[in-house]
């Protein structure tokens, strides 16, 4: 088992907007690729982390599953639209992925 972590930085004053958008994304889009509520959690920066950080963690079996999910996302028009709608609320260049093995 692995955890795929996607982290973005919200623009000042927009963290709740980003969190709400991610929740909606997981319900409407992420669920289409198997990222159901039991496999996902959303975190936000608090102590020892940037307060602007918004992190989504997804439980996956392996890298092949993650690759398949990314391929599926590319074909979902609502995902493309959502990404463009989110852009004004995040710091450009900060979205990134990290993948961890569960030990």
N, C-alpha and C positions, 0 to 999 in steps of 0.2 A: 504494500500500500504506500501511497505517496500523497503529499499535499502540494497542490499547485497554488501559489500565492500571487495575486495580482494587486499591485500597490499603485495608487495615484495620490497626488497632492491636490487638495482642494484650494481654490483661491480664497483669500481672506474673506470671511463672512458667508461663504457658500458651502461649508462642510455638510450641513444638514440637507441641502439641496442635492449634493452628490450622493449622500447616503440614501435618500429617498429614491433617487434615480436608479441606484444599484438594486434596491429592493424590488422596484418595479421591473427592472431588467430580468432579475432572476425569476420572477413570477411569470412574465410574459415571453421571454426569449430563452433564458438559461434552461428552463424546464423542458423546452423543445429538444435540447441536446442531452438530456439526462442529468443535468445539474439541478437535482431536486433539493428541497429544503433540508432533507436529512444529510446531504453531502456538502452543504455550503454554510459558511458563516461570514458575517461582515464585522470588521473590527475598525476602531478609530483610535488615533493617537491619544495618549494620555500622559503617563509619566515615563520619561526616558525615551520617548519617541516624539517626532514632530506632531504637534497638535493638528496640523492640516492633513496628516496621513489618513487615508481610507484604504483598508485592505480587505480583499475578498479571498477567502481560503476555500478551495474545492478539494474534496477527497476523491482521489482517482486510484485506479488499479496500477497503471503504468504509463509510460510516456506515449505508447501507442494510442491509448485512450485519449490522452490530451491532444495529440495530433489529430485524431479523428474529430474531436470536438471543435478544434480550430477550423478544420476544413468545413464542417457543417455550418459554423458561424458565418463563414464567408459567403454562403449562399442564402442567408436570411436577410431579406431587405430591411426588415424592422431593426435588425442589429446595426446595419449601416446608418440608418436614419438616427437611431438612438445615440450612436457614437458622435455624430455631428451635432446633435442637440446638447450633448454633455460638454462638449469642448469649451464653451465660454466659462464654465464653472471650475475647470481644473487648470493647473499650471502646465503649460505646454512642455513636452519632453519628459515629464515625470512618470508616465505609466510604464511599468515594467513587471516582468514575470520572474519568479523564483520557484524552483521545484525542490522539495525536500522528501527524503525517504523517511518513513515512520519506522523507528527501531523499537 
